[in-house]
Amino acid sequence: MNLKNIAILCTISVLLEWGGICHAASRLKPLRVVALMDVGESKDVKLSNGQTVKLKLISVEEVRDDLRNAVRSAAVKVSVDGKEVVLGAGNYNMPIEVGNIQIDCPEIKGFFLNSNSRTPRTISKTANLRLWPKGSPFINPGTFVYPLKQAWFGSLTQSGNEPTYVDWGESPANKRIYYHSAHDIGGAEGMDEVVAATAGLVIGVNNKILAGYDTIPVFVHKDAVSVLDDRGWLVEYLHLDSTDPQIKLGERVKLGQKIGMIGKQGTSGGWCHLHFEIKNRENLTGTWNTEGAYAYVWEAYVRQYKPDVIAVARPHHLIWAGQEVTLDGNKSRSMKGNITLYDWIFTDGTTAKGAIQKKIYNIPGEYSEILKVTDSTGKVGYDFNIVQVLDKDPAKTIPTLQPAFHPTLNIKAGDPVTFLVRTFNSEIGNEEWNFGDGTPNIKVKCESINKSDPTKGKFAETVHKFAKSGHYIVSVERSNESGYKATGHLQVVVN
């Protein structure tokens, strides 16, 4: 055997791990390290920069609702080198800085104690903690981009371990919760472009999986694309309206390359969105687990689009009529200053100041409450909190809707903007748009949705032009047979 053949065999030998993934020594090393811990447990954790910190999980306190016994939030108290801090779990919480590290908690075991069969996930200990060195990026620079050509929160979202609610809403009769495993980004069907968040090898596309990779939990479906990136992470894009013909099985995809167009195909439930999921195999059991994506997409968006302020009013709420919710805007961030003002504008016409507000809802319906934040430099941002208020009579459902628009970026005065909407749980009535610029309201009507096949049918569309530059809050609403109303909001920035 000559030297050339020996070299080829040596190269092949380091490509065998995980069915074709590069050998660990040559893979891109993540910047975070993972610590799975039980309450009361302490351990020394070695960071990616070689430093060591002493970490202790002190307590985990869950907040569950009385409709489905779903975990809505959690307070995860940890000690880092003797300094105590409380983390949120999943649900749009970003890593926070304490001592010489940044730390977050993407999931707790409580999320999986009453999860449904669609998500047979669990963790071996009480909490999954991720640690980065202080000042470190969350993911390797130059290896990750925002996976959608769209403004941040351009439509509805469902983030990591938020109980799923978009499309038909939550049902109190269903006590098995789908704590969402990925980061869902809503959008305009067939209009918003999905791009490769990472470079890597295409191992799943068009209902096919690459030979030799069948031990990896690839979502095999005609609307899905699965990429194995250079960290050995599985990155998946689901519910595509179409897949770009350049995405081919067994070939590499480049960072930022077009994957396809956003859609509502497959198991979407009928709402148009990108299901963006990252999975890794770095845990004690060697099984594949979801890697919380929210911090990575946030960082990528901020790096690429350079927003001054991002307002965050999410996650959504689910209550019975007559109950109280706590609205919280504290997850909002300014990139160049501090948030100094929190203004809430409620659907009932009232307003309030302050990041945290408590409010009682007596009438069933789907509410969209507006949060406006202002930072110390005078920059503003908006977000919307969805509150689904249910009637205890199961025969009286509330309507739910998804609004979206396109384009969401670089809109200029006079440009045509397409607005789309789809309403669930309603067979009567029309959707009515108010564009927030003083022009007359416009009525449309989306096609009826068959719950047994919700991918059929189209969003109702209308086109609007804004005559002047500005920051517009656009609203849409529709009532159903029970007489209950759903309201949705979008923020449109016209340059």
C-alpha positions in Angstrom: 0.0 0.0 0.0 1.5 3.4 -1.0 1.6 6.5 1.2 -1.3 8.1 -0.7 -3.6 5.2 0.2 -2.5 5.2 3.8 -3.3 9.0 4.0 -6.7 8.4 2.6 -7.4 5.6 5.2 -6.3 7.8 8.0 -8.6 10.6 6.8 -11.5 8.2 6.7 -10.8 6.9 10.2 -11.4 10.4 11.7 -14.7 10.8 9.9 -16.4 7.8 11.5 -17.5 9.2 14.8 -21.3 9.8 15.0 -21.7 8.4 11.5 -19.6 10.8 9.5 -19.1 13.7 11.9 -15.5 15.0 12.1 -13.4 13.8 15.0 -13.8 15.7 18.2 -10.2 17.2 18.0 -11.0 18.8 14.6 -14.6 20.0 15.4 -15.4 23.5 16.2 -15.6 23.8 20.0 -18.7 25.5 21.4 -18.0 28.6 23.6 -20.5 27.4 26.3 -20.2 24.5 28.7 -23.1 22.6 30.1 -23.8 21.7 33.7 -26.6 19.4 34.6 -27.4 19.7 38.3 -29.8 18.7 41.1 -30.9 21.1 43.8 -28.3 21.3 46.5 -25.5 20.0 44.2 -22.2 21.8 43.9 -19.5 21.3 41.4 -16.4 23.0 39.9 -17.1 23.8 36.2 -14.3 24.4 33.8 -15.2 27.1 31.2 -14.3 27.1 27.6 -11.4 29.5 28.3 -9.9 27.1 30.9 -11.0 29.0 34.0 -12.9 27.2 36.7 -15.9 28.4 38.8 -17.7 26.9 41.7 -21.4 26.4 40.8 -24.2 25.4 43.1 -27.9 24.9 42.3 -29.7 26.3 45.4 -33.4 26.0 44.4 -35.9 25.8 41.6 -39.4 27.3 42.1 -42.0 26.7 39.3 -45.0 28.8 38.5 -47.8 26.7 37.1 -51.2 27.7 35.9 -54.5 26.2 37.1 -55.9 25.5 33.6 -53.4 22.9 32.4 -50.8 22.7 35.3 -48.3 24.0 32.8 -45.0 25.5 33.9 -45.3 29.2 32.9 -42.1 30.4 34.5 -39.4 29.3 37.0 -37.0 31.0 39.4 -33.7 29.1 39.3 -31.4 30.2 42.1 -27.7 29.5 41.7 -24.5 30.4 43.4 -21.4 31.3 41.3 -18.2 31.5 43.4 -20.4 32.4 46.4 -22.5 35.0 44.6 -26.2 34.2 44.3 -28.4 35.1 41.3 -31.8 34.0 40.1 -32.3 32.9 36.5 -35.4 32.4 34.4 -35.9 29.1 32.6 -36.3 29.2 28.8 -39.1 31.5 27.7 -37.1 34.3 26.1 -34.6 34.6 29.0 -31.1 35.7 28.0 -27.9 34.7 29.8 -27.0 37.1 32.6 -23.6 38.1 33.9 -22.5 37.1 37.4 -18.9 37.2 38.6 -16.6 35.9 35.8 -19.3 34.2 33.8 -22.5 34.5 31.8 -25.1 31.9 32.6 -28.6 30.8 31.6 -31.0 27.9 32.2 -32.7 26.8 29.0 -34.6 24.0 30.7 -35.6 22.4 33.9 -36.9 18.9 34.5 -40.3 20.3 35.4 -40.9 21.1 31.7 -41.0 17.4 31.0 -43.0 15.9 33.8 -46.3 16.5 32.0 -45.1 16.9 28.4 -46.9 15.2 25.6 -45.8 12.3 23.4 -44.8 14.6 20.7 -41.8 15.7 22.8 -40.3 12.7 24.5 -37.6 14.9 26.0 -36.1 14.9 29.4 -33.0 15.8 31.3 -31.2 13.6 33.8 -31.1 16.2 36.6 -33.2 19.1 37.8 -31.7 21.9 35.7 -29.7 22.4 32.6 -27.3 25.3 33.0 -25.0 26.8 30.3 -22.0 28.9 31.2 -19.8 31.2 29.1 -16.8 33.3 30.1 -17.5 36.9 31.0 -17.6 39.0 27.8 -17.6 36.0 25.6 -19.9 35.7 22.5 -22.6 33.1 22.9 -21.6 31.3 19.7 -18.4 31.3 17.7 -18.1 34.6 15.7 -18.4 34.1 12.0 -20.1 30.7 12.3 -23.8 31.7 12.9 -26.3 34.1 11.3 -30.0 35.0 11.8 -31.9 32.3 9.9 -34.6 34.5 8.4 -34.5 37.7 6.3 -37.0 39.4 8.5 -37.2 42.1 11.3 -37.0 40.8 14.8 -40.4 39.7 16.2 -42.0 40.4 12.7 -44.8 38.1 13.6 -45.8 35.7 16.4 -43.2 33.4 18.0 -42.9 30.4 20.2 -39.5 30.1 22.0 -37.8 27.4 23.9 -40.1 25.6 26.4 -43.0 28.1 25.9 -46.2 26.0 26.0 -47.4 26.0 22.4 -50.3 28.3 21.7 -50.2 29.7 18.2 -52.8 28.5 15.7 -55.7 26.9 17.6 -54.7 28.1 21.0 -54.2 26.1 24.2 -56.9 23.6 25.4 -57.5 23.3 29.2 -58.8 19.8 28.5 -55.4 18.7 27.3 -53.1 18.3 30.3 -50.2 17.0 28.3 -48.2 20.1 27.4 -46.0 20.6 24.3 -43.3 22.7 25.8 -41.9 24.0 22.5 -38.5 22.4 21.7 -37.2 25.0 19.3 -37.5 28.7 18.4 -40.5 29.3 16.1 -40.4 32.5 14.0 -43.7 33.5 12.3 -43.7 35.2 8.9 -45.3 35.9 5.6 -46.1 32.7 3.7 -43.8 32.1 0.7 -42.3 35.6 1.1 -39.7 35.6 3.9 -36.4 33.9 2.9 -34.9 31.3 5.2 -31.1 31.1 5.2 -28.5 28.7 6.6 -27.7 29.8 10.2 -24.5 27.7 10.0 -22.4 26.1 7.4 -22.5 22.3 7.3 -23.4 19.1 5.6 -26.9 18.6 4.3 -28.0 15.2 5.8 -31.8 15.6 5.4 -33.9 17.2 2.6 -37.0 16.4 0.5 -38.0 13.4 2.6 -34.6 11.8 2.4 -31.8 11.2 4.9 -28.1 10.8 3.9 -26.9 7.2 4.0 -24.9 6.6 7.2 -26.7 9.2 9.3 -29.9 7.3 10.3 -28.8 7.1 14.0 -29.2 10.9 14.2 -32.7 12.2 15.0 -33.2 13.9 11.7 -36.8 15.2 11.0 -37.4 13.4 7.7 -40.2 15.3 5.8 -40.6 17.0 2.4 -40.8 20.5 4.1 -37.6 20.0 6.2 -33.9 20.6 5.8 -31.4 19.2 8.2 -27.7 20.3 8.4 -24.9 18.9 10.5 -22.7 21.8 11.3 -19.0 22.0 12.2 -19.7 21.7 15.9 -21.4 18.4 15.3 -24.7 20.1 16.0 -27.8 19.2 14.1 -29.5 22.4 12.8 -33.0 22.0 11.3 -35.4 24.2 9.3 -39.1 23.0 9.2 -42.4 23.8 7.5 -40.8 25.3 4.4 -43.1 26.5 1.7 -40.4 25.6 -0.8 -36.8 24.4 -0.7 -34.1 26.0 -2.8 -32.9 23.6 -5.5 -29.3 24.2 -4.6 -29.9 22.5 -1.2 -28.8 18.9 -2.1 -28.4 15.8 0.0 -24.7 15.1 0.8 -23.5 18.6 -0.2 -22.3 21.4 2.1 -24.3 24.5 2.6 -22.6 27.8 3.1 -23.2 30.2 6.0 -26.1 32.5 4.9 -27.0 30.4 1.8 -30.7 30.4 0.9 -32.5 27.3 2.3 -36.0 28.1 1.0 -39.0 30.2 1.8 -41.0 30.2 5.0 -44.3 28.3 5.0 -46.9 26.3 7.0 -46.3 22.8 5.6 -46.2 19.5 7.4 -46.8 19.6 11.1 -47.0 23.4 11.4 -50.6 23.4 12.8 -51.6 25.8 10.1 -49.7 28.9 11.1 -46.8 30.1 8.9 -43.5 29.9 10.6 -39.9 28.7 10.6 -39.3 25.9 13.2 -35.6 26.5 13.9 -34.1 23.8 16.1 -30.6 23.0 17.2 -29.7 19.6 18.7 -26.5 18.3 20.2 -25.1 15.1 21.7 -23.2 16.6 24.6 -24.7 15.1 27.7 -24.2 12.3 30.2 -26.3 9.7 28.4 -25.0 10.3 24.9 -28.5 10.9 23.6 -29.3 13.9 21.4 -30.8 16.9 23.2 -32.2 20.3 22.1 -29.9 23.2 22.4 -31.8 26.4 23.4 -31.5 28.7 20.3 -32.9 32.0 21.6 -29.6 33.4 22.8 -27.9 32.5 19.5 -30.6 34.0 17.3 -30.7 37.2 19.5 -26.9 37.7 19.2 -26.9 37.0 15.5 -29.7 39.5 14.9 -28.1 42.2 16.9 -24.8 41.7 15.2 -26.3 41.8 11.7 -29.1 44.4 11.9 -27.8 46.6 14.8 -31.1 47.5 16.4 -30.9 50.3 19.0 -33.5 48.7 21.3 -35.3 45.3 21.4 -38.5 45.3 23.4 -39.6 41.9 24.8 -43.1 41.5 26.3 -43.3 37.7 25.7 -44.1 34.8 26.5 -47.9 34.7 26.2 -50.4 34.1 29.0 -53.4 31.7 29.4 -56.1 32.4 32.0 -59.8 31.9 32.7 -62.0 35.0 32.4 -61.8 36.9 35.7 -58.2 35.9 36.5 -55.2 38.2 36.8 -51.9 38.1 34.8 -48.6 39.7 35.4 -47.1 41.4 32.4 -43.3 41.8 32.4 -41.2 44.0 30.1 -37.9 43.4 31.9 -36.5 41.2 29.2 -36.2 44.2 26.9 -32.7 45.5 26.2 -31.0 48.6 24.9 -27.8 48.2 22.9 -26.3 51.6 23.7 -27.9 52.6 27.0 -30.4 51.6 29.6 -34.2 51.1 29.4 -35.6 54.1 31.3 -39.3 54.0 30.5 -41.8 51.1 30.1 -45.2 52.2 28.8 -48.1 49.7 28.4 -51.0 50.4 26.1 -53.8 47.9 26.7 -56.5 46.7 24.3 -59.2 48.2 26.6 -57.8 51.7 26.0 -56.1 52.1 29.4 -52.4 52.7 29.9 -49.8 52.1 32.6 -46.1 52.9 33.3 -43.6 50.5 34.7 -42.0 47.2 33.5 -44.3 45.0 35.6 -48.1 45.3 35.5 -50.9 43.2 36.9 -54.2 43.1 35.0 -57.5 41.3 35.3 -59.4 40.2 32.2 -63.1 39.6 32.6 -64.2 39.0 29.0 -62.9 36.0 27.0 -60.8 36.7 23.9 -57.3 37.0 22.5 -55.7 40.2 23.6 -52.5 41.8 22.3 -51.1 44.3 24.8 -48.5 46.8 23.5 -45.2 47.4 25.3 -43.2 50.5 24.4 -39.8 50.9 25.9 -37.5 54.0 25.7 -33.8 53.9 26.5 -31.5 56.5 28.0 -30.6 57.8 24.5 -34.2 58.3 23.5 -34.5 55.3 21.2 -37.8 53.3 21.4 -38.9 49.8 20.7 -42.2 47.9 20.7 -43.4 44.4 21.4 -46.7 42.7 22.1 -47.9 40.3 24.8 -50.6 37.8 23.8 -53.1 37.1 26.6 -55.6 34.3 25.8 -58.6 34.5 28.1 -60.9 31.5 28.1 -64.6 30.9 28.9 -65.1 28.0 31.3 -67.8 26.7 28.9 -65.7 24.5 26.5 -68.3 25.1 23.8 -67.5 28.8 23.7 -64.0 29.0 22.1 -62.1 32.2 21.5 -60.8 33.2 18.0 -57.0 33.2 17.6 -55.1 34.8 14.7 -51.7 35.2 13.1 -50.9 38.5 11.5 -47.7 39.0 9.4 -46.3 41.5 6.8 -43.7 41.7 4.1 -41.2 43.2 3.6 -40.3 43.9 7.2 -36.9 45.5 6.5 -35.8 48.6 4.7 -39.3 49.9 4.0 -39.4 53.4 2.5 -42.3 55.8 2.3 -44.5 54.9 -0.6 -43.4 51.2 -0.8 -46.1 48.6 -1.1 -46.3 46.4 2.0 -48.3 43.2 2.0 -50.3 42.4 5.1 -51.5 38.8 5.8 -53.7 37.3 8.4 -55.2 33.9 9.2 -57.9 33.4 11.9 -58.5 30.1 13.8 -61.7 29.1 15.7 -64.0 31.3 13.6 -66.2 30.7 10.6 -68.0 34.0 10.5 -67.0 37.6 10.2 -64.0 39.4 8.6 -60.6 40.6 9.7 -60.3 44.4 10.0 -57.0 46.2 9.6 -56.1 49.5 11.1 -52.7 50.7 9.7 -52.1 53.3 12.4 -51.5 56.2 9.9 -55.0 57.7 9.8 -56.1 55.9 6.6 -59.5 54.1 6.5 -59.7 50.6 7.9 -59.6 47.7 5.5 -61.7 44.5 5.8 -60.5 41.1 4.5 -61.6 37.5 5.0 -59.2 34.5 5.3 -60.2 31.1 4.0 -61.8 28.7 6.5 -59.4 26.3 8.1 -60.0 22.6 8.3 -58.5 21.4 11.6 -57.8 17.9 10.1 -55.7 19.5 7.4 -54.8 23.1 8.5 -52.0 23.5 5.8 -54.7 24.0 3.1 -56.1 27.4 2.5 -54.4 30.8 2.3 -53.9 33.9 4.4 -56.0 36.9 3.5 -53.9 39.6 1.9 -54.1 43.3 1.5 -51.4 45.8 0.3 -50.9 49.2 2.0 -48.5 52.1 1.4 -47.4 54.4 4.1 -47.1 58.0 2.9 -44.6 59.1 5.5 -41.7 57.7 7.4 -42.4 56.7 11.0 -42.9 53.9 13.5 -46.4 52.5 13.0 -48.4 50.1 15.2 -50.7 48.2 12.9 -53.7 46.3 14.4 -56.1 43.6 13.1 -59.1 42.0 14.8 -61.9 39.5 14.2 -64.8 38.1 16.2 -66.2 34.6 16.2 -69.5 32.8 16.7 -69.2 33.1 20.5 -69.0 36.9 20.1 -65.4 36.9 21.4 -62.7 39.0 19.7 -59.1 38.3 18.8 -56.7 41.3 18.3 -53.2 41.2 16.9 -50.5 43.9 16.4 -47.5 44.4 14.2 -44.8 47.1 14.4 -43.8 48.6 11.0 -40.8 50.9 10.7 -40.9 53.1 7.6 -37.6 54.9 6.9 
